[in-house]
Amino acid sequence: MKVAVVGATGMVGTVMLKVLAERNFPVTELIPVASARSAGKQLEYKGKNYTVVTLEDAVKMNADVALFSAGGDTSLEWAPKFAAAGTTVVDNSSAWRMDPTKKLVVPEINGDVLTAEDKIIANPNCSTIQLVMALAPLHKKYKMKRLIISTYQSVSGTGVAAVRQLENEQNGITDGEMAYNYPINRNAIPHCDVFMENGYTKEEMKLVKEPKKILGDDSFAVTATAVRIPTAGGHSEAVNVEFANDFDLAEVRAILEATPGVIVQDDLDNNIYPMPALAHDKDEVFVGRIRRDESLPNTLNMWIVADNLRKGAATNTVQIAEYLLAQGLLPA
Ligand SMILES: NC(=O)c1ccc[n+]([C@@H]2O[C@H](COP(=O)([O-])OP(=O)(O)OC[C@H]3O[C@@H](n4cnc5c(N)ncnc54)[C@H](OP(=O)(O)O)[C@@H]3O)[C@@H](O)[C@H]2O)c1
C-alpha cells in the first residue's frame, strides 16, 4: 500500500511511523508529509530514508491511505482533497468526529460500521478511546445511566511544543516557548483545549459527545473535567459510572479481563494499579481501582490509564487502516 502520514514530524506522526513498522502494515511506499517548514527533511522508516513533502505534493501522489495528525484546520482543508484524489483518510484531529456523515471508530467496538464508501474516517479523541475501551463491555452488560469523568492528561497530548515546555521547565530554562498559559511543571492546569460558551473546555465536551456516537447510544448522561498534569506521556481518568442494573464486582473484573485490548491491574495487597509510567509504549488500556461507589446504588468507580500517543492516537488509527484492509474496504 502507498501510505501517506500527514504530520509525520509531530508527536503522533512519529509514533504512527513506529506503529506501522511494528505491526508490519504492508507499506510499499511511504509518503511522510508535514508543513513547508519540514519539507525536504529526511525521516527514517524501517531502515530507509524518506523525504518529507508538503500537502500540495502529497495529494498528487495518490496514496491508498493517508493517516492524518496535523491539526483540525489541516484536516478540514486537506482531507477532502485527498479523498477526492481516491485516498482513504483516517483522521486524528477533531475536525470530522462529530460530522454526522463521518464514522467515528474504535475498531474493537464499532469497526463494523465501516463501508467502502467511507473516504474520511475519524479517530476519536485520546481520552475518549481509553474510556470507551473499558466502558463498552460494561455498558453492554449493565447499561450506563450517568458517567462522571475526571482526567489527568499528559503534556504529550498537546504536542511537541508542550513536551518541550515541560522539559525546559524541569531543566531550569525560563525563557523557552510556552505551549500553555502557565508553567506546567509542579502544576495542574484545569484547561485542556479551548473554553466553550457553556464554561466547559472542548476536551471535556469531546468526552461528553464522542462516547455516545461510538456506542451508538445517547441515552446516558456524561459530565467531565479535564486537567493537564506534568506527566510526559499517558493519560489517566478517574471514572464514576452509574448503571441501570446492579453488578457484581467479580463479574465486572471478569468482563474487563476478557475484553481484548484491556488489561486489569487491580491488586491492592501488592499495590498494583494502572499508572502512566507502566502504560508507556503499550497499546492496551489499563483498568484498576475497581470498586463500588458506596454513596449510590449500581455505581462503580475505576481508574483508566493508556498511552495517549499509542491506543489514544497512532495505534487506533493504524488499527482502522488494518480493519479496512482486512475487510477489503480499500480501493483495489
Ligand atoms: N498528542 C496526542 O495525544 C493526540 C491524540 C489524539 C489526537 N491528536 C491530534 O493529532 C494532531 C497532531 O497532534 P500532535 O500532538 O502530533 O501535534 P504536534 O506534535 O504539534 O505535530 C503536528 C504535526 O502537524 C504538522 N503540521 C502542522 N501544521 C501543518 C500544516 N499547515 N500543514 C502540514 N502539516 C502541518 C507538523 O509539521 P511541522 O513539524 O512541519 O510543523 C507536525 O508534523 C492534532 O490534530 C491533535 O489534536 C493528538
PDBQT file of the ligand as one rigid body, heavy atoms in Angstrom, charges set to zero:
ROOT
HETATM    1  N1  LIG A 401      -0.910  14.142  21.062  1.00  0.00    +0.000 N 
HETATM    2  C1  LIG A 401      -1.953  13.355  21.272  1.00  0.00    +0.000 C 
HETATM    3  O1  LIG A 401      -2.038  12.609  22.266  1.00  0.00    +0.000 OA
HETATM    4  C2  LIG A 401      -3.068  13.309  20.298  1.00  0.00    +0.000 A 
HETATM    5  C3  LIG A 401      -4.004  12.316  20.428  1.00  0.00    +0.000 A 
HETATM    6  C4  LIG A 401      -5.041  12.240  19.519  1.00  0.00    +0.000 A 
HETATM    7  C5  LIG A 401      -5.104  13.148  18.506  1.00  0.00    +0.000 A 
HETATM    8  N2  LIG A 401      -4.182  14.127  18.376  1.00  0.00    +0.000 N 
HETATM    9  C6  LIG A 401      -4.313  15.052  17.264  1.00  0.00    +0.000 C 
HETATM   10  O2  LIG A 401      -3.290  14.797  16.305  1.00  0.00    +0.000 OA
HETATM   11  C7  LIG A 401      -2.901  16.020  15.700  1.00  0.00    +0.000 C 
HETATM   12  C8  LIG A 401      -1.396  16.235  15.842  1.00  0.00    +0.000 C 
HETATM   13  O3  LIG A 401      -1.060  16.234  17.209  1.00  0.00    +0.000 OA
HETATM   14  P1  LIG A 401       0.441  16.146  17.711  1.00  0.00    +0.000 P 
HETATM   15  O4  LIG A 401       0.357  16.019  19.168  1.00  0.00    +0.000 OA
HETATM   16  O5  LIG A 401       1.212  15.147  16.930  1.00  0.00    +0.000 OA
HETATM   17  O6  LIG A 401       0.974  17.635  17.323  1.00  0.00    +0.000 OA
HETATM   18  P2  LIG A 401       2.454  18.126  17.026  1.00  0.00    +0.000 P 
HETATM   19  O7  LIG A 401       3.449  17.328  17.766  1.00  0.00    +0.000 OA
HETATM   20  O8  LIG A 401       2.428  19.589  17.234  1.00  0.00    +0.000 OA
HETATM   21  O9  LIG A 401       2.668  17.821  15.449  1.00  0.00    +0.000 OA
HETATM   22  C9  LIG A 401       1.943  18.480  14.460  1.00  0.00    +0.000 C 
HETATM   23  C10 LIG A 401       2.278  17.899  13.118  1.00  0.00    +0.000 C 
HETATM   24  O10 LIG A 401       1.447  18.520  12.128  1.00  0.00    +0.000 OA
HETATM   25  C11 LIG A 401       2.256  19.149  11.139  1.00  0.00    +0.000 C 
HETATM   26  N3  LIG A 401       1.618  20.387  10.674  1.00  0.00    +0.000 N 
HETATM   27  C12 LIG A 401       1.264  21.454  11.409  1.00  0.00    +0.000 A 
HETATM   28  N4  LIG A 401       0.700  22.389  10.628  1.00  0.00    +0.000 NA
HETATM   29  C13 LIG A 401       0.722  21.898   9.371  1.00  0.00    +0.000 A 
HETATM   30  C14 LIG A 401       0.312  22.404   8.105  1.00  0.00    +0.000 A 
HETATM   31  N5  LIG A 401      -0.251  23.591   7.989  1.00  0.00    +0.000 N 
HETATM   32  N6  LIG A 401       0.483  21.621   7.029  1.00  0.00    +0.000 NA
HETATM   33  C15 LIG A 401       1.050  20.389   7.123  1.00  0.00    +0.000 A 
HETATM   34  N7  LIG A 401       1.465  19.866   8.295  1.00  0.00    +0.000 NA
HETATM   35  C16 LIG A 401       1.302  20.615   9.408  1.00  0.00    +0.000 A 
HETATM   36  C17 LIG A 401       3.558  19.434  11.844  1.00  0.00    +0.000 C 
HETATM   37  O11 LIG A 401       4.580  19.615  10.872  1.00  0.00    +0.000 OA
HETATM   38  P3  LIG A 401       5.907  20.533  11.193  1.00  0.00    +0.000 P 
HETATM   39  O12 LIG A 401       6.799  19.654  12.006  1.00  0.00    +0.000 OA
HETATM   40  O13 LIG A 401       6.424  20.802   9.829  1.00  0.00    +0.000 OA
HETATM   41  O14 LIG A 401       5.426  21.733  11.930  1.00  0.00    +0.000 OA
HETATM   42  C18 LIG A 401       3.719  18.170  12.665  1.00  0.00    +0.000 C 
HETATM   43  O15 LIG A 401       4.162  17.105  11.843  1.00  0.00    +0.000 OA
HETATM   44  C19 LIG A 401      -3.761  17.106  16.316  1.00  0.00    +0.000 C 
HETATM   45  O16 LIG A 401      -4.882  17.316  15.485  1.00  0.00    +0.000 OA
HETATM   46  C20 LIG A 401      -4.170  16.502  17.629  1.00  0.00    +0.000 C 
HETATM   47  O17 LIG A 401      -5.376  17.030  18.090  1.00  0.00    +0.000 OA
HETATM   48  C21 LIG A 401      -3.145  14.223  19.243  1.00  0.00    +0.000 A 
ENDROOT
TORSDOF 0
